[in-house]
Amino acid sequence: MTDALPARSRLVAASLEAAGIPGRIVVLPDAASTAALAAAALGVEVGAIANSLVFWSDDAPLLVMTSGAHRVDTAALAKRLGRGGIRRATPEQVLTATGQPIGGVAPTGHPAPLTTVVDEALAAFPEIWAAGGTPHTVFPLTFDELVGLTSGTVSRVD
């Protein structure tokens, strides 16, 4: 089935399989490049969408997996993590760090592992959905699977 997926999504599917995560990538008919669009397309609460946001911090990319119901408070998060600062990555930095376009960044399938923070609020949902490498692809997983898949640090992000 993965042969029909876009190339970036095939990389994500391979990473999920290697991690033993059973979630299958779903191709949506319309792009779901925001948490609100993804939630509407899937019929779930916006908070159950695991938004992949790429920032730049201490001269390196930082992936923040946040609940679609939250905005990242970069100053507070930098303080919690003991970092010099956190700012939004440029579209070019996002593509270089992840190999994926903004609006479709998955928590996995990147050229190299990224330092990742996982929003603790996602733990409230038995099933969460993340982008599958393109704005048209998503997949389900649990909070624990997301933390394990990304080797993420669980933190409050808002």
Number of C-alpha atoms within 10 A of each C-alpha: 7 13 8 9 18 15 13 21 29 19 20 23 24 14 17 22 13 10 12 11 17 13 16 16 23 16 18 14 9 12 16 22 19 17 26 17 15 29 18 12 14 16 9 15 16 22 21 27 29 29 31 25 22 26 19 17 18 11 9 14 22 22 28 26 29 27 29 23 17 16 11 16 12 17 15 15 19 16 12 12 12 9 12 11 17 22 15 15 19 13 13 12 16 22 16 14 20 25 19 23 18 21 20 25 31 30 30 26 22 20 12 10 14 20 14 21 24 27 25 17 21 26 18 12 15 11 14 23 29 26 30 31 32 24 22 20 26 25 20 22 19 18 23 11 18 23 20 13 18 18 15 19 17 17 16 18 23 16
